[in-house]
Amino acid sequence: MKNREIQNLSAGQIIWDEKIRGLFVQANLSGTKTFKIIYRNRQKKQRKLKIGSYGTMSLDAARQVAQELLLRVARGEDPVDTWREEAEELTINRLMLKALKEYWNTPRYLRSGLFKSILLAFKKNFGPIGAYKLSEINVRKVDSWHKSMEKTPIQANRCLAYLSTALNWAIKQDFTQIKNPCGSVKKFPARKRARYATPDEIKKIAAYLEANFEQQPLSTAYLYLILTTGTRPSAIPRLMWKNLEIKTNAEGQEIGLIKFFGKTTAKTGEAETLILPPKTLSMIMKLPKTGEYIVPMNRSKRLWARIQKEFGLQDLWARDLRRTYATVGLSGGVPLSKIGELLNHRCWETTKTYAKLMDEQRIASAMAVAKNLDEIIGH
């Protein structure tokens, strides 16, 4: 087989190479010419594999590739199977879609809004890296993609975390054997928020919520729960009527305990516990029971926007009420360890350092914070 013979081939014709057994060139109807090789695998089954196109690949290069393929066949490999595996390998796009469908598509992530957040981030930010196969991903490529979002550093860090979670899941599921490169990528520095409501702001917010309860019971209860229990906003949609237990504290007041599957349950194996002070329990018990969840919503943006506008609190977020709860407790003398337990904030180091509170101790600690809040609110 010579270059001149290849060039003179008409559509549909083939020519075999006399040097490499099984190598031939086929002329296509489009006018292009393709190098291919035929061989038999270990099971004596005939296989055909495309090597490359004439013009982009020289005859000598095609012979070299064909010879390497035949050596692999002689070792018992089947290059066609290898090619199929590589063609079917997950790309970042396919991995994220698969993780969204099989990992994040659960009631927990749907109710918290995380599924929607990841889906939106995927559609908006994963384009530059999405076509890479998992075997092609490395620290340099991930770092370059992460840095391309430097104008939105918080979103960039979140996208990096989403990709890392998806890759860890893929590794656990045996979809890939690669080492997750995300941990070696330096995140953008994030300024920690230190904003919390002042005593005067707490008083105004609480009064507004209590007066607004009849008009918007669910939205009001959502914000009131954050302010008076310090719970994570994402935990509220998981609170169920069947898990609400009413007890009487040492002063003869009714308080509520709700155990639920929370953010740290998957790590610690323990249910999170929320303590409802008397006033909060009273508000909750007035809510309409339309289903199994106490407050079946994961945000109350419009109500909070009205509160921000009413009192000039544009820099105060609804989530800051959780920090406010902790601040009120600490300023009232409740130990940091007990505040951490009430907030269900269990990192590994905290778990090792502090003993866990029993329900009775939780109630006592929660009541101490509630009394501090009551003094501020003015009840």
C-alpha positions in Angstrom: 0.0 0.0 0.0 1.4 3.3 -1.1 0.3 6.9 -0.7 -0.4 7.3 -4.4 -2.7 4.2 -4.3 -4.6 5.6 -1.3 -5.0 9.0 -3.1 -6.5 7.3 -6.2 -9.1 5.3 -4.3 -12.7 5.8 -5.4 -15.6 5.9 -3.0 -16.4 2.5 -1.6 -13.0 1.0 -2.5 -10.5 -0.4 0.0 -6.8 -1.3 -0.2 -5.0 -3.7 2.1 -1.5 -3.0 3.5 1.1 -5.6 2.7 3.2 -4.9 5.7 0.7 -4.9 8.6 -1.7 -7.8 8.6 -5.4 -6.6 8.9 -4.6 -2.9 8.2 -6.6 -1.3 5.3 -7.8 2.0 4.0 -11.4 2.6 3.0 -12.6 5.5 0.7 -15.8 7.0 2.0 -18.7 8.6 0.0 -17.7 12.0 1.4 -14.3 11.7 -0.2 -12.4 11.1 3.0 -10.3 8.0 3.5 -10.1 6.1 6.8 -7.4 3.7 8.2 -9.0 0.6 9.9 -7.8 -2.7 11.2 -9.4 -6.1 11.5 -8.3 -8.7 14.1 -9.6 -11.6 16.1 -9.8 -11.4 19.9 -9.1 -14.2 22.3 -12.6 -15.7 21.7 -11.8 -15.8 17.9 -14.4 -13.1 17.3 -13.6 -10.7 14.5 -13.3 -7.1 15.4 -12.9 -3.9 13.4 -11.5 -0.7 14.7 -11.0 2.8 13.2 -7.5 4.1 13.6 -7.7 7.5 12.0 -8.2 9.5 8.8 -5.8 9.7 6.0 -4.4 13.2 5.7 -4.5 13.9 9.5 -2.6 10.6 10.0 0.2 9.4 7.7 0.6 5.9 6.4 3.6 5.3 8.6 1.8 6.6 11.7 -1.2 4.3 10.9 1.1 1.3 10.6 2.7 2.1 13.9 -0.7 2.4 15.7 -1.9 -0.8 14.0 1.3 -2.7 15.1 0.8 -1.5 18.7 -2.9 -2.6 18.6 -1.9 -6.1 17.4 0.7 -6.4 20.2 -2.1 -5.7 22.7 -4.3 -8.3 21.0 -1.4 -10.8 21.3 -1.3 -10.1 25.0 -5.0 -11.1 25.3 -6.5 -7.6 25.2 -9.4 -6.4 23.1 -8.8 -2.8 21.9 -12.5 -2.5 20.8 -13.7 -3.2 24.4 -11.2 -0.7 25.7 -12.4 1.9 23.2 -16.0 1.3 24.2 -15.2 1.7 27.9 -13.4 5.0 27.2 -16.3 6.2 25.1 -18.7 5.4 27.9 -16.6 7.0 30.6 -18.4 9.7 32.6 -17.8 13.3 31.8 -18.2 16.0 34.4 -21.6 16.9 32.9 -22.9 13.4 33.0 -21.5 12.9 36.5 -23.3 16.0 37.8 -26.6 15.0 36.1 -26.2 11.4 37.5 -25.5 12.7 41.0 -28.4 15.1 40.8 -30.7 12.3 39.9 -29.4 9.6 42.2 -27.7 11.4 45.1 -29.2 14.8 45.6 -32.8 14.0 44.5 -34.0 13.1 48.0 -36.6 14.6 50.2 -33.9 16.1 52.4 -32.2 18.0 49.6 -35.4 18.9 47.8 -37.0 20.4 51.0 -33.9 22.4 51.9 -33.6 23.8 48.4 -30.1 22.4 47.9 -31.1 20.3 44.9 -32.4 23.4 43.1 -29.3 25.4 44.0 -27.0 22.8 42.7 -29.0 22.4 39.5 -28.9 26.1 38.8 -25.2 26.3 39.6 -24.6 23.4 37.2 -26.4 25.0 34.4 -24.7 28.4 34.9 -21.1 27.5 35.9 -20.1 24.0 34.8 -19.9 24.7 31.0 -16.1 25.3 30.9 -15.3 22.0 32.6 -18.3 19.8 31.8 -17.0 18.1 28.7 -13.9 16.6 30.4 -13.9 12.9 31.2 -13.2 12.0 34.8 -9.9 10.5 33.8 -8.9 13.9 32.3 -9.6 15.9 35.4 -6.7 17.1 37.4 -5.9 19.9 39.9 -4.7 22.3 37.2 -8.0 22.1 35.3 -10.2 22.3 38.3 -8.2 25.2 39.7 -8.4 27.1 36.4 -12.2 26.6 36.3 -12.5 27.7 39.9 -10.4 30.9 39.3 -12.6 31.7 36.2 -15.4 32.5 38.7 -13.3 34.9 40.8 -15.9 37.7 40.4 -18.4 35.6 42.3 -16.1 33.9 45.0 -18.8 32.5 47.2 -20.5 30.8 44.2 -17.1 29.6 43.0 -16.4 27.9 46.3 -19.9 26.4 46.3 -19.4 25.0 42.8 -16.1 23.5 43.9 -17.8 21.9 46.9 -20.6 20.5 44.6 -18.1 19.0 42.2 -16.1 17.5 45.1 -19.2 15.9 46.6 -20.1 14.4 43.2 -16.6 13.0 42.7 -16.5 11.5 46.2 -19.9 9.9 45.5 -18.6 8.6 42.1 -15.6 7.1 43.8 -17.7 5.4 46.5 -20.0 4.0 43.8 -17.1 2.6 41.8 -17.8 4.8 38.8 -14.2 5.9 38.7 -10.9 5.2 40.4 -9.5 8.7 40.1 -8.2 10.7 43.1 -10.5 13.7 43.8 -8.5 16.8 42.8 -10.8 19.3 44.4 -9.2 19.1 47.9 -6.0 20.5 46.5 -7.6 23.6 45.0 -7.4 26.7 47.1 -10.7 28.3 47.9 -11.3 32.0 47.7 -11.2 33.6 51.2 -14.6 34.1 52.6 -15.3 36.8 55.1 -17.2 35.4 58.1 -20.4 37.3 58.9 -20.4 38.7 62.4 -23.8 40.5 62.1 -26.5 39.7 64.7 -29.6 41.5 65.9 -29.1 44.0 68.7 -31.5 43.9 71.7 -33.5 46.8 70.2 -33.7 45.0 66.8 -34.8 41.7 68.5 -37.6 43.5 70.3 -38.9 45.1 67.1 -38.6 41.9 65.0 -40.4 39.8 67.7 -43.2 42.3 68.1 -43.7 42.5 64.4 -43.8 38.7 64.0 -46.2 38.2 66.9 -48.6 40.9 65.4 -48.3 39.3 62.0 -49.0 35.7 63.0 -52.7 35.7 62.1 -52.1 37.1 58.6 -49.2 34.9 57.7 -48.9 32.0 60.2 -46.4 29.8 58.4 -44.0 32.5 57.3 -44.2 34.1 60.7 -43.6 30.8 62.5 -40.6 30.1 60.2 -38.8 33.2 61.3 -39.9 33.0 64.9 -38.5 29.5 65.1 -35.0 30.8 64.0 -35.1 33.7 66.4 -36.3 31.7 69.5 -34.6 28.3 69.0 -31.6 29.1 66.9 -32.4 26.3 64.4 -30.9 26.2 61.0 -33.4 27.6 58.4 -32.9 24.4 56.3 -34.0 22.2 59.2 -37.5 23.8 59.6 -39.1 22.0 56.6 -38.1 18.7 58.2 -39.9 19.2 61.5 -42.9 16.8 61.7 -46.0 16.8 63.9 -45.4 13.2 64.8 -42.0 14.0 66.3 -43.3 16.8 68.5 -43.2 15.8 72.2 -44.7 18.2 74.8 -43.1 18.2 78.2 -43.5 20.2 81.4 -40.4 22.0 82.7 -39.3 22.6 86.3 -41.4 25.7 86.4 -44.6 24.0 85.3 -44.5 25.4 81.7 -45.1 23.4 78.6 -42.2 23.2 76.2 -41.8 21.2 73.0 -39.1 18.7 71.9 -38.7 17.8 68.3 -36.2 15.2 67.1 -35.4 15.1 63.4 -32.9 14.0 60.8 -30.7 17.0 60.4 -27.5 18.2 58.7 -25.2 16.4 61.2 -27.2 13.2 61.5 -25.5 11.5 58.6 -22.1 12.2 60.3 -22.9 11.5 63.9 -25.8 8.9 63.5 -27.8 10.9 66.1 -31.0 12.7 65.6 -30.9 16.5 66.1 -33.1 17.9 68.9 -34.9 21.2 68.8 -36.3 22.8 72.0 -39.4 25.0 71.7 -39.8 27.5 74.5 -43.4 28.0 75.9 -44.2 31.0 73.6 -42.8 29.3 70.5 -44.7 26.1 71.3 -47.9 28.1 71.8 -47.5 29.7 68.4 -46.7 26.4 66.7 -49.8 24.7 68.2 -51.9 27.4 66.6 -50.7 26.5 63.1 -53.0 24.8 60.6 -52.3 21.0 60.4 -52.5 20.6 56.7 -50.0 17.7 56.4 -47.2 15.8 58.2 -44.8 18.8 58.4 -45.2 21.6 60.9 -43.9 24.4 58.7 -43.8 23.0 55.1 -41.7 25.7 53.6 -38.0 26.5 53.3 -38.0 30.3 53.3 -40.1 33.5 53.9 -38.4 36.0 51.7 -41.3 38.4 51.3 -42.0 38.7 55.0 -38.4 39.1 55.9 -38.0 41.8 53.2 -40.9 43.7 54.8 -39.2 43.5 58.2 -35.9 44.7 56.7 -37.6 47.7 55.0 -39.8 48.5 58.1 -36.8 48.7 60.5 -33.9 49.5 58.1 -32.3 46.1 58.5 -31.1 45.5 54.9 -27.7 44.2 56.2 -29.4 41.7 58.6 -30.2 38.3 57.0 -32.9 35.9 58.3 -30.1 33.4 58.9 -28.4 35.9 61.2 -31.2 35.3 63.7 -29.5 31.9 64.4 -26.3 33.7 65.3 -28.4 36.2 67.4 -29.8 33.3 69.4 -26.3 32.1 70.2 -25.2 35.7 71.1 -28.1 36.2 73.5 -27.4 32.9 75.2 -23.7 33.6 75.6 -24.2 37.1 76.9 -26.7 35.7 79.4 -24.1 33.3 80.8 -25.1 30.1 79.0 -21.8 28.2 78.4 -20.5 27.9 74.8 -20.7 24.1 75.0 -24.4 24.1 75.8 -25.1 26.7 73.1 -23.4 24.5 70.6 -25.6 21.6 71.6 -28.7 23.7 71.3 -27.7 24.7 67.8 -27.0 21.1 66.9 -23.6 22.3 65.8 -21.4 19.2 66.1 -18.1 19.3 64.4 -15.7 16.4 65.3 -13.6 18.5 67.5 -16.6 19.9 69.4 -17.9 16.3 69.8 -14.7 15.2 71.4 -14.3 18.2 73.6 -17.8 18.6 75.1 -20.1 16.0 76.6 -23.5 15.9 75.0 -26.5 17.3 76.9 -29.3 15.1 78.0 -32.9 16.3 77.2 -33.4 17.8 80.7 -30.1 19.7 80.4 -31.1 20.9 76.9 -34.4 22.2 78.3 -32.7 24.0 81.1 -30.3 25.6 78.7 -33.0 26.5 76.2 -35.1 28.1 79.0 -32.1 30.2 80.1 -31.8 31.6 76.5 -35.6 32.0 76.3 -35.6 34.0 79.5 -32.9 36.3 78.1 -34.9 36.8 75.0 -38.1 37.5 76.9 -36.3 40.2 78.9 -35.2 41.8 75.6 -38.5 41.4 73.9 -40.3 42.8 76.9 -42.7 40.0 77.9 
